[in-house]
Amino acid sequence: MERLWALFVVALPLADCGVAETGASAGNAAESAAQQAARAPATQDQVRQQIGAADSQATEQRRAAEADAQ
């Protein structure tokens, strides 16, 4: 029984380290997700601007092709 108790006493601090590390990892992941969520509106605006610029460029190219065809 003493041997089992000694094993338990030795293993307990090691188990605690793993639990703390898991908690820290989860906290970091949550913080990263929160930062991404905060940046999402700016990213959406940037993508919308890029789509608008590409659409304008395509319209200009179509008009130039139509003008050359006439």
Short mmCIF file of the C-alpha atoms (twelve columns), coordinates in Angstrom:
data_MODEL
# 
_entry.id   MODEL 
# 
loop_
_atom_site.group_PDB 
_atom_site.id 
_atom_site.type_symbol 
_atom_site.label_atom_id 
_atom_site.label_alt_id 
_atom_site.label_comp_id 
_atom_site.label_asym_id 
_atom_site.label_seq_id 
_atom_site.Cartn_x 
_atom_site.Cartn_y 
_atom_site.Cartn_z 
_atom_site.pdbx_PDB_model_num 
ATOM 1  C CA . MET A 1  0.000   0.000  0.000   1 
ATOM 2  C CA . GLU A 2  2.892   2.372  0.773   1 
ATOM 3  C CA . ARG A 3  4.320   1.732  -2.656  1 
ATOM 4  C CA . LEU A 4  1.013   2.652  -4.293  1 
ATOM 5  C CA . TRP A 5  0.793   5.809  -2.198  1 
ATOM 6  C CA . ALA A 6  4.347   6.805  -3.176  1 
ATOM 7  C CA . LEU A 7  3.539   6.279  -6.846  1 
ATOM 8  C CA . PHE A 8  0.450   8.440  -6.482  1 
ATOM 9  C CA . VAL A 9  2.424   11.224 -4.800  1 
ATOM 10 C CA . VAL A 10 5.033   11.172 -7.580  1 
ATOM 11 C CA . ALA A 11 2.486   11.047 -10.414 1 
ATOM 12 C CA . LEU A 12 0.195   13.788 -9.102  1 
ATOM 13 C CA . PRO A 13 2.483   16.780 -9.842  1 
ATOM 14 C CA . LEU A 14 3.154   15.434 -13.314 1 
ATOM 15 C CA . ALA A 15 -0.566  15.197 -13.994 1 
ATOM 16 C CA . ASP A 16 -1.047  18.755 -12.787 1 
ATOM 17 C CA . CYS A 17 1.517   20.048 -15.280 1 
ATOM 18 C CA . GLY A 18 -0.387  18.495 -18.158 1 
ATOM 19 C CA . VAL A 19 -3.654  19.976 -16.994 1 
ATOM 20 C CA . ALA A 20 -2.130  23.429 -16.684 1 
ATOM 21 C CA . GLU A 21 -0.561  23.164 -20.129 1 
ATOM 22 C CA . THR A 22 -3.859  22.085 -21.665 1 
ATOM 23 C CA . GLY A 23 -5.610  25.011 -20.009 1 
ATOM 24 C CA . ALA A 24 -2.980  27.451 -21.259 1 
ATOM 25 C CA . SER A 25 -3.259  26.078 -24.790 1 
ATOM 26 C CA . ALA A 26 -7.023  26.425 -24.739 1 
ATOM 27 C CA . GLY A 27 -6.699  29.983 -23.459 1 
ATOM 28 C CA . ASN A 28 -4.272  30.884 -26.240 1 
ATOM 29 C CA . ALA A 29 -6.547  29.362 -28.860 1 
ATOM 30 C CA . ALA A 30 -9.514  31.321 -27.540 1 
ATOM 31 C CA . GLU A 31 -7.510  34.551 -27.559 1 
ATOM 32 C CA . SER A 32 -6.412  33.912 -31.145 1 
ATOM 33 C CA . ALA A 33 -9.997  33.245 -32.214 1 
ATOM 34 C CA . ALA A 34 -11.128 36.461 -30.538 1 
ATOM 35 C CA . GLN A 35 -8.450  38.436 -32.362 1 
ATOM 36 C CA . GLN A 36 -9.494  36.923 -35.684 1 
ATOM 37 C CA . ALA A 37 -13.121 37.766 -34.970 1 
ATOM 38 C CA . ALA A 38 -12.151 41.353 -34.186 1 
ATOM 39 C CA . ARG A 39 -10.286 41.635 -37.500 1 
ATOM 40 C CA . ALA A 40 -13.092 40.018 -39.522 1 
ATOM 41 C CA . PRO A 41 -14.973 43.230 -40.442 1 
ATOM 42 C CA . ALA A 42 -11.777 44.852 -41.745 1 
ATOM 43 C CA . THR A 43 -10.977 41.725 -43.743 1 
ATOM 44 C CA . GLN A 44 -14.496 41.704 -45.219 1 
ATOM 45 C CA . ASP A 45 -14.166 45.342 -46.262 1 
ATOM 46 C CA . GLN A 46 -10.800 44.649 -47.859 1 
ATOM 47 C CA . VAL A 47 -12.185 41.685 -49.824 1 
ATOM 48 C CA . ARG A 48 -15.193 43.740 -50.956 1 
ATOM 49 C CA . GLN A 49 -12.857 46.481 -52.202 1 
ATOM 50 C CA . GLN A 50 -10.762 43.942 -54.094 1 
ATOM 51 C CA . ILE A 51 -13.876 42.443 -55.692 1 
ATOM 52 C CA . GLY A 52 -15.106 45.918 -56.639 1 
ATOM 53 C CA . ALA A 53 -11.748 46.790 -58.199 1 
ATOM 54 C CA . ALA A 54 -11.692 43.538 -60.158 1 
ATOM 55 C CA . ASP A 55 -15.248 44.148 -61.363 1 
ATOM 56 C CA . SER A 56 -14.366 47.682 -62.482 1 
ATOM 57 C CA . GLN A 57 -11.304 46.427 -64.293 1 
ATOM 58 C CA . ALA A 58 -13.344 43.745 -66.072 1 
ATOM 59 C CA . THR A 59 -15.937 46.348 -67.102 1 
ATOM 60 C CA . GLU A 60 -13.229 48.610 -68.502 1 
ATOM 61 C CA . GLN A 61 -11.716 45.708 -70.442 1 
ATOM 62 C CA . ARG A 62 -15.133 44.812 -71.921 1 
ATOM 63 C CA . ARG A 63 -15.717 48.418 -72.964 1 
ATOM 64 C CA . ALA A 64 -12.270 48.621 -74.552 1 
ATOM 65 C CA . ALA A 65 -12.875 45.335 -76.419 1 
ATOM 66 C CA . GLU A 66 -16.268 46.612 -77.653 1 
ATOM 67 C CA . ALA A 67 -14.711 49.904 -78.786 1 
ATOM 68 C CA . ASP A 68 -11.991 48.035 -80.687 1 
ATOM 69 C CA . ALA A 69 -14.594 45.797 -82.325 1 
ATOM 70 C CA . GLN A 70 -16.502 48.771 -83.762 1 
# 
